Amino acid sequence: MKSSNHKSLEEINQSVAVPDVYQSAFWQKFLAYSGPGALVAVGYMDPGNWLTSLAGGGQFQYRLLSVLALSILVAMFMQTLAIKLGVVARQDLAQAIAGQLPRPVRYAAWLLNEVAMMATDMTGVIGTALALKMLVNLPLLAGILLTIGDVLVVLLFLRFGIRRVEVIVLVAILTVGVIFGIEVARAHVNATSVLAGLVPNQLIFKNHTALVLSLGILGATIMPHNLYLHSSLAQSRRYDYHDPVQVQETLRFANWDSNVHLIAAFLINALLLILGGSLFFGHTHALASLQAVFHGLQSSAVVGTLASPLMGGLFALALLITGLISSITGTLAGQIVMEGYLHIRLPLWQRRLLTRCVTLVPILIIGVLVGFSDQAFENLIIYAQVALSIALPFTLVPLVVLTSRQSLMGRHVNGPLVKSVGYALAIIISLLNVDLIINLF
């Protein structure tokens, strides 16, 4: 057991040195603070985002790019609040929420968020298994069981220390970005049409399918585990929290780090949507599943002369990379939730193994009942998004409430405008997610 005032993710808390606030150059500081944003950005590139982005492009070409842009702006705002909570209050979101709740409610909140963590993990499991099937024709059941071993990958990465993990994840993100950049470049995209897609249009209000996809994009973008994760990772830098200047400096560069990496996440999702729009617009049957996209990229009947084994292979490799690096962030977020709500601390390998084994139970049960088919498991990704949507209001609203408390935040408390925008976004996103759930069923 541990006390409620225990450091969040003690192994990495204040473990990274930063330059002198008064003498160092901007770029020295920026590089020192860069890293947590990369781990958070991974959560904005999971298979749920892949499905909605590809489907949006395949059905409406580039016209939903504006929805993607809006989603990432909302994400930037919410991640800023999570950073502020961690840096100023020196608590992660789970610790801060748990400190305000009586024990029975705290346990209920933990259970809800635990389900959300498992839903996040489920998308990674399915994405990794599908990628292995695409690359080496490994049966889905074997690929799913093989994901138990990724606990070893997580342990290997974490042994390097958080700074090296941040670099590994950043390289992985850049690799995925380059892969989709190559595929979009081969598609000879009309740049004018892409830019026009960034301008909001009335399509989503006139077309029901476009509205549902837009809600899916918004719902898949903001996820609870990213807010828990960022509120903890923001504390990984070694700043003097008694010095107002250093606190302000930490907030400033932590937000720079967050926004730069969220822009990278937006670009990767935008490339996915553009890829879907360029290659599959008018051939929407090819977008029934990720597996169908993989085959479509290899089929001249769908994408014409651009088809090649390389195109499909690069797509599968990007999916595999995303699935593996999401294991790292999922493990850390799960640890934060368990420690914060239950005050129980497990070694990361135990936490990872426990989460993965529990995640596999519903996957295997469904596989036995309906068969281990691509479509059945990709439907699980959609239902995982539903679980995340249900948990989201119970994350967003407390985040806004906590960062609006003078007693907790001091001079960094949310101002009237930030508070109003925060509550408005939390309510709107919650209502959109409710509507998304209704449309899915």
Sequence and secondary structure as in RCSB ss.txt:
>XXXX:A:sequence
MKSSNHKSLEEINQSVAVPDVYQSAFWQKFLAYSGPGALVAVGYMDPGNWLTSLAGGGQFQYRLLSVLALSILVA
MFMQTLAIKLGVVARQDLAQAIAGQLPRPVRYAAWLLNEVAMMATDMTGVIGTALALKMLVNLPLLAGILLTIGD
VLVVLLFLRFGIRRVEVIVLVAILTVGVIFGIEVARAHVNATSVLAGLVPNQLIFKNHTALVLSLGILGATIMPH
NLYLHSSLAQSRRYDYHDPVQVQETLRFANWDSNVHLIAAFLINALLLILGGSLFFGHTHALASLQAVFHGLQSS
AVVGTLASPLMGGLFALALLITGLISSITGTLAGQIVMEGYLHIRLPLWQRRLLTRCVTLVPILIIGVLVGFSDQ
AFENLIIYAQVALSIALPFTLVPLVVLTSRQSLMGRHVNGPLVKSVGYALAIIISLLNVDLIINLF
>XXXX:A:secstr
   TT  TTTTTTT B    TTTS HHHHHHHH SHHHHHHHTTSSHHHHHHHHHHHHHHTTTTHHHHHHHHHHH
HHHHHHHHHHHHHH   HHHHHHTTS HHHHHHHHHHHHHHHHHHHHHHHHHHHHHHHHHH   HHHHHHHGGGH
HHHHHHHHHT HHHHHHHHHHHHHHHHHHHHHHHHHTT  HHHHHHHTS  SHHHH HHHHHHHHHHHHHHS HH
HHHHHHHHGGGB   TT HHHHHHHHHHHHHHHHHHHHHHHHHHHHHHHHHHHHHTT GGGGSSHHHHHHHHH H
HHHGGG  HHHHHHHHHHHHHHHHHHHHHHHHHHHHHHHHHH     HHHHHHHHHHHHHHHHHHHHHHH S HH
HHHHHHHHHHHHHHHHTHHHHHHHHHHHT HHHHGGGS  HHHHHHHHHHHHHHHHHHHHHHHHH 
